[in-house]
Amino acid sequence: MAMKIDLKHIEFKKQEIPVSKMIEIDGNLYFLEIQYNEVKDFYVAILYDDNETPLISSKLVYLGNAFHARSNDIPERQLIPMNLNDLHNVQPGKLFSKVSKEFFEREIKIYII
């Protein structure tokens, strides 16, 4: 039996950042904000509930889960920045490194898995 994986990604362009999008995860609405730190060249994801109460803030790490903390308020699904082409040919130096402007040049999307 084949395993089904629901790959849904969040649409935005790096030129839009900072950006806030309403997203649905498992029937619940959230706001996801993406911010960029120009000084250190990294991106941050902030998840808010539908009342705009912050739930978690996390530095985006390539192929790493931004929802790494566990709480009843945080969805069990994972938020992972990646380029699907890399899944077949992961470069050890790029695995779990910060998501920088260089990474977004390579068509990285943020997936909800």
CYANA upper distance limits for C-alpha pairs under 8 A (distance plus 0.5 A):
  5 ILE  CA    113 ILE  CA      7.81
  6 ASP  CA    113 ILE  CA      6.74
  7 LEU  CA    111 TYR  CA      6.89
  7 LEU  CA    112 ILE  CA      6.84
  7 LEU  CA    113 ILE  CA      6.18
  8 LYS  CA    111 TYR  CA      6.10
  8 LYS  CA    112 ILE  CA      5.89
  8 LYS  CA    113 ILE  CA      7.43
  9 HIS  CA    109 LYS  CA      6.87
  9 HIS  CA    110 ILE  CA      5.94
  9 HIS  CA    111 TYR  CA      4.60
  9 HIS  CA    112 ILE  CA      6.35
 10 ILE  CA     23 ILE  CA      8.29
 10 ILE  CA    109 LYS  CA      7.46
 10 ILE  CA    110 ILE  CA      6.17
 10 ILE  CA    111 TYR  CA      6.85
 10 ILE  CA    112 ILE  CA      8.13
 11 GLU  CA    109 LYS  CA      8.12
 12 PHE  CA     16 GLU  CA      7.26
 12 PHE  CA     19 VAL  CA      8.34
 13 LYS  CA     17 ILE  CA      7.78
 14 LYS  CA    104 PHE  CA      7.50
 17 ILE  CA     34 ILE  CA      6.86
 17 ILE  CA     35 GLN  CA      6.50
 17 ILE  CA     36 TYR  CA      7.32
 18 PRO  CA     33 GLU  CA      7.67
 18 PRO  CA     34 ILE  CA      6.08
 18 PRO  CA     35 GLN  CA      5.11
 18 PRO  CA     36 TYR  CA      7.09
 19 VAL  CA     33 GLU  CA      6.07
 19 VAL  CA     34 ILE  CA      5.93
 19 VAL  CA     35 GLN  CA      7.38
 20 SER  CA     31 PHE  CA      6.95
 20 SER  CA     32 LEU  CA      5.96
 20 SER  CA     33 GLU  CA      4.60
 20 SER  CA     34 ILE  CA      6.93
 21 LYS  CA     31 PHE  CA      6.01
 21 LYS  CA     32 LEU  CA      5.79
 21 LYS  CA     33 GLU  CA      6.92
 22 MET  CA     29 LEU  CA      7.27
 22 MET  CA     30 TYR  CA      6.14
 22 MET  CA     31 PHE  CA      4.91
 22 MET  CA     32 LEU  CA      6.78
 23 ILE  CA     29 LEU  CA      6.27
 23 ILE  CA     30 TYR  CA      5.83
 23 ILE  CA     31 PHE  CA      6.50
 23 ILE  CA     32 LEU  CA      7.34
 24 GLU  CA     28 ASN  CA      5.92
 24 GLU  CA     29 LEU  CA      5.09
 24 GLU  CA     30 TYR  CA      6.71
 25 ILE  CA     29 LEU  CA      7.03
 25 ILE  CA     30 TYR  CA      8.03
 25 ILE  CA     75 PRO  CA      7.60
 25 ILE  CA     77 ARG  CA      8.07
 25 ILE  CA    112 ILE  CA      8.45
 26 ASP  CA     75 PRO  CA      8.45
 29 LEU  CA     49 ASP  CA      7.38
 29 LEU  CA     50 ASP  CA      6.15
 30 TYR  CA     47 LEU  CA      7.32
 30 TYR  CA     48 TYR  CA      6.13
 30 TYR  CA     49 ASP  CA      5.19
 30 TYR  CA     50 ASP  CA      5.57
 30 TYR  CA     52 GLU  CA      8.46
 31 PHE  CA     47 LEU  CA      6.36
 31 PHE  CA     48 TYR  CA      5.48
 31 PHE  CA     49 ASP  CA      6.77
 31 PHE  CA     50 ASP  CA      7.08
 31 PHE  CA     52 GLU  CA      7.48
 32 LEU  CA     45 ALA  CA      7.26
 32 LEU  CA     46 ILE  CA      6.27
 32 LEU  CA     47 LEU  CA      5.23
 32 LEU  CA     48 TYR  CA      6.85
 33 GLU  CA     45 ALA  CA      6.18
 33 GLU  CA     46 ILE  CA      5.56
 33 GLU  CA     47 LEU  CA      6.95
 34 ILE  CA     43 TYR  CA      7.26
 34 ILE  CA     44 VAL  CA      6.14
 34 ILE  CA     45 ALA  CA      5.22
 34 ILE  CA     46 ILE  CA      7.00
 35 GLN  CA     43 TYR  CA      6.11
 35 GLN  CA     44 VAL  CA      5.71
 35 GLN  CA     45 ALA  CA      7.12
 36 TYR  CA     41 ASP  CA      7.61
 36 TYR  CA     42 PHE  CA      6.38
 36 TYR  CA     43 TYR  CA      4.95
 36 TYR  CA     44 VAL  CA      6.83
 37 ASN  CA     41 ASP  CA      5.94
 37 ASN  CA     42 PHE  CA      5.87
 37 ASN  CA     43 TYR  CA      6.62
 37 ASN  CA     44 VAL  CA      8.28
 38 GLU  CA     42 PHE  CA      7.64
 41 ASP  CA    100 SER  CA      5.90
 41 ASP  CA    101 LYS  CA      7.26
 42 PHE  CA     59 LYS  CA      7.72
 42 PHE  CA     60 LEU  CA      7.78
 42 PHE  CA     98 LYS  CA      6.74
 42 PHE  CA     99 VAL  CA      6.12
 42 PHE  CA    100 SER  CA      5.31
 42 PHE  CA    101 LYS  CA      7.87
 43 TYR  CA     59 LYS  CA      6.43
 43 TYR  CA     60 LEU  CA      6.07
 43 TYR  CA     98 LYS  CA      8.43
 43 TYR  CA     99 VAL  CA      6.70
 43 TYR  CA    100 SER  CA      7.21
 44 VAL  CA     57 SER  CA      7.44
 44 VAL  CA     58 SER  CA      6.04
 44 VAL  CA     59 LYS  CA      4.80
 44 VAL  CA     60 LEU  CA      5.94
 45 ALA  CA     57 SER  CA      6.20
 45 ALA  CA     58 SER  CA      5.87
 45 ALA  CA     59 LYS  CA      6.80
 45 ALA  CA     60 LEU  CA      6.96
 45 ALA  CA     66 ALA  CA      7.64
 46 ILE  CA     54 PRO  CA      7.52
 46 ILE  CA     55 LEU  CA      8.03
 46 ILE  CA     56 ILE  CA      6.29
 46 ILE  CA     57 SER  CA      4.79
 46 ILE  CA     58 SER  CA      6.98
 47 LEU  CA     54 PRO  CA      6.45
 47 LEU  CA     55 LEU  CA      6.05
 47 LEU  CA     56 ILE  CA      5.90
 47 LEU  CA     57 SER  CA      6.91
 48 TYR  CA     52 GLU  CA      5.51
 48 TYR  CA     53 THR  CA      5.63
 48 TYR  CA     54 PRO  CA      4.76
 48 TYR  CA     55 LEU  CA      5.78
 48 TYR  CA     56 ILE  CA      7.84
 49 ASP  CA     53 THR  CA      5.94
 49 ASP  CA     54 PRO  CA      7.11
 49 ASP  CA     55 LEU  CA      7.19
 55 LEU  CA     73 ASP  CA      7.27
 55 LEU  CA     74 ILE  CA      7.09
 56 ILE  CA     67 PHE  CA      7.82
 56 ILE  CA     69 ALA  CA      8.35
 56 ILE  CA     74 ILE  CA      7.99
 57 SER  CA     66 ALA  CA      8.47
 58 SER  CA     66 ALA  CA      6.11
 58 SER  CA     67 PHE  CA      7.99
 59 LYS  CA     66 ALA  CA      7.56
 59 LYS  CA     98 LYS  CA      8.13
 60 LEU  CA     64 GLY  CA      7.85
 60 LEU  CA     65 ASN  CA      8.46
 60 LEU  CA     66 ALA  CA      6.58
 60 LEU  CA     81 PRO  CA      7.58
 60 LEU  CA     98 LYS  CA      6.78
 60 LEU  CA     99 VAL  CA      6.18
 61 VAL  CA     65 ASN  CA      7.90
 61 VAL  CA     66 ALA  CA      7.84
 61 VAL  CA     80 ILE  CA      8.44
 61 VAL  CA     81 PRO  CA      7.52
 61 VAL  CA     96 PHE  CA      5.96
 61 VAL  CA     97 SER  CA      5.98
 61 VAL  CA     98 LYS  CA      5.04
 61 VAL  CA     99 VAL  CA      5.86
 62 TYR  CA     80 ILE  CA      7.74
 62 TYR  CA     81 PRO  CA      5.93
 62 TYR  CA     82 MET  CA      6.55
 62 TYR  CA     94 LYS  CA      7.80
 62 TYR  CA     95 LEU  CA      6.75
 62 TYR  CA     96 PHE  CA      5.38
 62 TYR  CA     97 SER  CA      5.97
 62 TYR  CA     98 LYS  CA      6.46
 62 TYR  CA     99 VAL  CA      6.03
 63 LEU  CA     80 ILE  CA      6.11
 63 LEU  CA     81 PRO  CA      6.12
 63 LEU  CA     82 MET  CA      6.04
 63 LEU  CA     95 LEU  CA      7.01
 63 LEU  CA     96 PHE  CA      6.27
 64 GLY  CA     79 LEU  CA      8.46
 64 GLY  CA     80 ILE  CA      6.11
 64 GLY  CA     81 PRO  CA      7.52
 64 GLY  CA     96 PHE  CA      6.37
 65 ASN  CA     78 GLN  CA      6.05
 65 ASN  CA     79 LEU  CA      5.82
 65 ASN  CA     80 ILE  CA      5.48
 65 ASN  CA     81 PRO  CA      8.40
 66 ALA  CA     78 GLN  CA      7.48
 66 ALA  CA     79 LEU  CA      5.85
 66 ALA  CA     80 ILE  CA      6.89
 67 PHE  CA     74 ILE  CA      7.69
 67 PHE  CA     75 PRO  CA      8.09
 67 PHE  CA     76 GLU  CA      8.36
 67 PHE  CA     77 ARG  CA      8.23
 67 PHE  CA     78 GLN  CA      6.35
 67 PHE  CA     79 LEU  CA      6.58
 68 HIS  CA     78 GLN  CA      8.31
 69 ALA  CA     74 ILE  CA      8.29
 70 ARG  CA     74 ILE  CA      7.02
 70 ARG  CA     76 GLU  CA      8.21
 77 ARG  CA    112 ILE  CA      7.01
 77 ARG  CA    113 ILE  CA      6.09
 78 GLN  CA    111 TYR  CA      8.31
 78 GLN  CA    112 ILE  CA      6.04
 78 GLN  CA    113 ILE  CA      5.57
 79 LEU  CA    110 ILE  CA      7.03
 79 LEU  CA    111 TYR  CA      6.11
 79 LEU  CA    112 ILE  CA      5.21
 79 LEU  CA    113 ILE  CA      6.99
 80 ILE  CA    110 ILE  CA      5.99
 80 ILE  CA    111 TYR  CA      5.69
 80 ILE  CA    112 ILE  CA      7.02
 80 ILE  CA    113 ILE  CA      7.94
 81 PRO  CA     99 VAL  CA      8.31
 81 PRO  CA    108 ILE  CA      6.86
 81 PRO  CA    109 LYS  CA      6.14
 81 PRO  CA    110 ILE  CA      4.69
 81 PRO  CA    111 TYR  CA      6.62
 82 MET  CA     86 ASP  CA      7.98
 82 MET  CA    108 ILE  CA      5.62
 82 MET  CA    109 LYS  CA      6.19
 82 MET  CA    110 ILE  CA      6.86
 82 MET  CA    111 TYR  CA      7.82
 83 ASN  CA     87 LEU  CA      7.99
 83 ASN  CA    106 ARG  CA      7.87
 83 ASN  CA    107 GLU  CA      6.86
 83 ASN  CA    108 ILE  CA      5.20
 83 ASN  CA    109 LYS  CA      6.79
 85 ASN  CA     89 ASN  CA      7.77
 86 ASP  CA     90 VAL  CA      5.58
 86 ASP  CA     91 GLN  CA      8.24
 90 VAL  CA     94 LYS  CA      7.91
 90 VAL  CA     95 LEU  CA      7.39
 91 GLN  CA     95 LEU  CA      6.86
 93 GLY  CA     97 SER  CA      8.02
 99 VAL  CA    103 PHE  CA      6.34
 99 VAL  CA    104 PHE  CA      8.08
100 SER  CA    104 PHE  CA      7.33
101 LYS  CA    105 GLU  CA      7.03
102 GLU  CA    106 ARG  CA      7.62
103 PHE  CA    107 GLU  CA      7.89
103 PHE  CA    108 ILE  CA      6.94
104 PHE  CA    108 ILE  CA      5.70
104 PHE  CA    109 LYS  CA      8.49
